[in-house]
């Protein structure tokens, strides 16, 4: 004979905890172990209505490691007001983490809490609270973790922050470089955030580029006539290569001739020491070296490019 199986029923939260502050918050304080099970935490103490300036925090808890967590309860749909509160409480208490318990998490607040876990060193938890029963049984709490911290999220956040910083510093780099009088060829370019800026050499698909990385920089003649033009690019490179000795004699920097077989483009580059992670005090010297190299590169190739035999 099969065992009878009851039907799980959800109970309106206000039937279980009539008042958020007096009933639910007190219950949570007395049953913090239930929250621990849901979040895989070890909160060992919880105190209600702790002051944070002129505000009052629902619960301030401490973990077995001595870390402080602020807990904000909301027996309704999540809203911006409570999101602001948990951030305010966390910073006021210098807490390790914040736990926001709601009956209905809005998607925008799910996204915000996930972003906070990526962007902050603190831990943010968004928890959905429900009340359930089977048959005539007493109502039981059901806490479901919607958003929580993870090593992957923190690492992703660090990577995004590093990328944003990289973009900002490269934009500063190009802004400074294009203002130099010697950077006349690129003076019209709006500084961007990528690893290169370029302008046409006067021949379609052949650009004069400045390039920079963290520790290195350079200038190049970059050959890319477009998609599916690998053979044409290589043919142009081979024509230029015939003038290698003549071009090198006109340039005081060593030239690196890179046909890049099997790739879309070819290039002739001058590699230079120093990049955007070099000390700010060294930027003028590095950029002056770059503009000197570009001036020589452009002048050396100008007569050679005029003699190129090109397709359509």
Phi, psi and omega in degrees: 000129183289150179282131179300138179242123181281165179257127180285128180239139176272142182246138178300133186301325182289345174284335182264311179237098186295322183238130185299309185285315186280326185260300185293314182297320178294317179300317182295320178300320182279345183232043183298338179297330179293321176293320178303317181296324182285329187250358183058044176248173175230070176279123188252348177212152180211129179237139183268157171050054176276142183279139172227087188067235179270002181260166178233122182275136181305305180216137169244121183242159177234137180273171179296341178271358180089008179278144180265138176231135174260141183235127178241125183255143180210103182275050179198186180295139181301148178217169184295326181301313182287328175298316177298323181297314185294326177291318178298314181295319182298314181290324180296320182269357186051045186281158177283329183203167179228138181238122182244116182252123183225161177275331181214102181282124174287150183298323181295331178278331171299314180296320181295318180292323176296319178295319179298323177294328178283320190270345186240156174280346179281164178256131181239131180238133171244122188236133175265131179250134175224164173238134183225161173209161173243119181062234181261016182291159175299152178294144180235147179283146174229108180253124182240126178285122179264315178222138176210167180286157175206157178298323180296318180294319179296318180295319177297321178296317178297320180295318179295320179294318179297321179294318179297318178295321179297316179298316182297315184290326178291324177297320176298320180301309182292325179300321180287319185293314186290349177276349179291139179303327182287347181268036186302325182296330186248010184296336183277354187277133173285121183304132179250194186244007184264182188278002181208156167224147184211163176217160183291144175278354186106350176243130183304131176084357177246106186250148173261111187246141162266141177227150178210142172235189181301319188240353183225163178213179180175176174227155184203155165261114187254126186251109179208100183274002177126177181297140180065026179245026183303315182296320179295318178300316181294324178294321178294317178301315182296323176297316180295324182299333178296337180257019185307309183296319180296316181294314182298325180294337182268358184235134181273356179257146177295135179261138176250113182267112188240100180289331178055054180305138179086354177248168187292320189244169173231165179201156171237118193234150167249116180267137184228151178281152177094135180218194187288348174268000173294155178305143181307326182295340181267349182304312183302318181294317180296314183291328176296320177297320179296315182292325175298316181295320180295318179301316179291319181297314181297317181292322182291324184270343185306309179290331179291319181295328179296333182265007180295141172260113187245153172283198182293000000 
